[in-house]
Amino acid sequence: MKQLDISDLQTMDFYLKSLPSRNSEFSDYNLSIIFQYSGHLCSGDFILFKNGLVKKELFDNFTGNVELTFENDKNTKEIEELKLLGLKDNTPASNELSFHLNSSSRFPKDTIYLQKNLLLAIESLNKKNELPSNVYNVQFLDNKSIPTLPVINVTEDDIKFISILTKKINPSD
């Protein structure tokens, strides 16, 4: 498995965030990326996602306001390439991704199978996103005394992909 770069993690995050709306087996679950950052085990958002679209935060330094704008396809090239891969029927990666998106026979607990096939698909992609190298809503899973950070700017050397986490939205059920 290749080391995932920021663009790969953004693409993976997009897929994980869009999966619950496309496959009812995942509708009661949040799927997130676990990664290592500065020696800590963390989770966070590699993209801002709303209504099926990638959003970008624009900060106004004068007023302090934050505005969310929609990204267009030219900035999300790797994400768009993954979407197209899901429409192809001639590769193992596209068949498996299509299976997760369109089938209700896989259970959310089978994240190892999902992760394996998502990594296979991402390795086959050639394009890169042109989004900020930020991680949003960073939670330190191994040290609860560190508060959630709203945003951190990262480089390829700062983070290492660990796994996909499946968390039930309403654990009392």
C-alpha positions as CSV (number, residue, x, y, z in Angstrom):
1,M,0.0,0.0,0.0
2,K,1.3,3.4,-0.9
3,Q,1.6,6.2,1.6
4,L,-1.6,8.4,1.2
5,D,-1.0,12.0,0.5
6,I,-3.4,14.9,1.4
7,S,-5.3,14.7,-1.9
8,D,-5.8,10.9,-1.4
9,L,-7.1,11.5,2.1
10,Q,-9.5,14.3,0.8
11,T,-10.8,11.9,-1.8
12,M,-11.2,9.1,0.7
13,D,-13.1,11.5,3.1
14,F,-15.4,12.5,0.2
15,Y,-16.2,8.9,-0.5
16,L,-16.8,8.1,3.2
17,K,-19.0,11.2,3.7
18,S,-21.1,10.4,0.6
19,L,-21.5,6.7,1.3
20,P,-24.3,6.9,3.9
21,S,-26.6,8.8,1.6
22,R,-26.0,6.2,-1.2
23,N,-26.1,3.0,0.8
24,S,-28.8,2.5,3.5
25,E,-26.6,0.0,5.3
26,F,-24.3,3.0,6.3
27,S,-27.1,5.5,6.9
28,D,-26.8,5.2,10.7
29,Y,-23.1,5.5,10.8
30,N,-20.4,8.2,10.6
31,L,-17.4,7.0,8.7
32,S,-14.2,8.9,9.5
33,I,-10.5,8.7,8.9
34,I,-8.1,7.9,11.7
35,F,-4.6,9.3,11.2
36,Q,-1.4,9.9,13.1
37,Y,-0.5,13.6,13.7
38,S,2.5,14.7,15.8
39,G,2.6,11.3,17.5
40,H,-1.1,11.4,18.4
41,L,-3.9,9.3,17.1
42,C,-6.5,11.7,15.6
43,S,-9.7,11.9,13.6
44,G,-10.9,14.8,11.6
45,D,-12.3,16.1,8.3
46,F,-10.1,16.4,5.3
47,I,-12.9,18.1,3.4
48,L,-15.9,20.2,4.4
49,F,-18.9,18.5,3.0
50,K,-22.4,19.8,2.7
51,N,-25.4,18.6,0.6
52,G,-23.1,16.2,-1.4
53,L,-20.6,18.9,-2.3
54,V,-17.1,19.9,-1.2
55,K,-17.0,23.4,0.4
56,K,-14.1,25.7,1.0
57,E,-13.8,28.1,3.9
58,L,-12.8,31.7,3.0
59,F,-11.6,33.8,5.8
60,D,-12.1,37.6,5.7
61,N,-9.2,38.9,7.8
62,F,-10.8,42.3,8.1
63,T,-14.2,41.3,9.5
64,G,-13.3,37.8,10.8
65,N,-16.2,36.3,8.9
66,V,-16.0,32.9,7.4
67,E,-17.8,32.2,4.2
68,L,-18.3,28.7,2.7
69,T,-18.1,28.4,-1.1
70,F,-18.6,25.4,-3.3
71,E,-15.5,24.0,-5.0
72,N,-15.7,23.3,-8.6
73,D,-14.5,20.2,-10.5
74,K,-11.2,21.8,-11.5
75,N,-10.2,21.9,-7.8
76,T,-11.4,18.4,-7.0
77,K,-9.8,16.5,-9.8
78,E,-9.0,13.3,-7.9
79,I,-12.5,13.3,-6.3
80,E,-14.1,13.6,-9.8
81,E,-11.8,10.8,-11.1
82,L,-13.1,8.5,-8.2
83,K,-16.7,9.3,-9.2
84,L,-15.9,8.3,-12.8
85,L,-14.2,5.1,-11.6
86,G,-17.4,4.1,-9.8
87,L,-19.2,4.3,-13.2
88,K,-16.8,1.9,-15.0
89,D,-17.4,-1.8,-14.9
90,N,-14.1,-3.1,-16.2
91,T,-11.8,-2.9,-13.2
92,P,-11.9,-4.8,-9.8
93,A,-11.7,-1.4,-7.9
94,S,-14.7,0.1,-9.7
95,N,-16.7,-3.1,-9.2
96,E,-16.0,-3.1,-5.5
97,L,-16.7,0.6,-5.0
98,S,-19.9,0.2,-7.0
99,F,-20.8,-2.7,-4.8
100,H,-20.5,-0.6,-1.6
101,L,-22.5,2.3,-3.1
102,N,-25.3,0.3,-4.6
103,S,-25.7,-2.8,-2.4
104,S,-27.4,-3.3,0.9
105,S,-25.9,-6.7,1.4
106,R,-22.7,-5.4,3.1
107,F,-22.8,-4.5,6.8
108,P,-21.2,-1.3,8.1
109,K,-19.1,-3.5,10.5
110,D,-17.2,-4.7,7.4
111,T,-15.0,-1.6,7.2
112,I,-11.9,-3.7,6.6
113,Y,-13.4,-4.8,3.3
114,L,-14.5,-1.2,2.5
115,Q,-11.0,0.2,3.4
116,K,-9.2,-2.5,1.3
117,N,-11.2,-1.7,-1.8
118,L,-11.2,2.1,-1.3
119,L,-7.4,2.0,-1.0
120,L,-7.2,-0.1,-4.1
121,A,-9.3,2.4,-6.0
122,I,-7.4,5.5,-4.7
123,E,-4.1,3.9,-5.8
124,S,-5.4,3.6,-9.3
125,L,-6.2,7.4,-9.5
126,N,-3.8,9.7,-11.3
127,K,-5.2,13.2,-10.7
128,K,-4.8,15.4,-7.6
129,N,-7.2,17.8,-5.8
130,E,-6.3,21.4,-5.5
131,L,-7.8,22.1,-2.1
132,P,-6.2,23.6,1.0
133,S,-4.0,21.1,3.0
134,N,-6.2,21.5,6.0
135,V,-7.8,19.0,8.4
136,Y,-10.9,20.3,10.1
137,N,-12.5,19.4,13.5
138,V,-9.4,17.5,14.7
139,Q,-10.0,15.3,17.7
140,F,-7.1,13.7,19.6
141,L,-8.3,10.2,20.3
142,D,-5.5,9.2,22.6
143,N,-5.5,12.4,24.7
144,K,-8.9,13.8,25.6
145,S,-7.3,16.7,27.5
146,I,-6.3,18.3,24.1
147,P,-9.3,20.3,22.9
148,T,-10.8,19.7,19.4
149,L,-8.9,22.0,17.0
150,P,-11.2,23.7,14.4
151,V,-8.5,23.5,11.7
152,I,-4.9,22.6,11.2
153,N,-2.7,23.1,8.2
154,V,-0.8,19.9,7.4
155,T,2.0,18.7,5.1
156,E,2.5,15.3,3.7
157,D,5.1,14.6,6.4
158,D,2.7,15.6,9.3
159,I,0.1,12.9,8.9
160,K,-0.1,9.1,8.3
161,F,-3.3,7.2,7.5
162,I,-4.1,4.6,10.0
163,S,-7.7,3.3,9.4
164,I,-11.3,4.0,8.7
165,L,-13.5,4.3,11.8
166,T,-17.2,3.4,11.8
167,K,-19.2,5.0,14.6
168,K,-22.9,4.6,15.1
169,I,-24.7,7.9,15.1
170,N,-27.1,7.0,17.9
171,P,-25.3,4.4,20.0
172,S,-28.3,3.9,22.3
173,D,-30.1,1.9,19.6
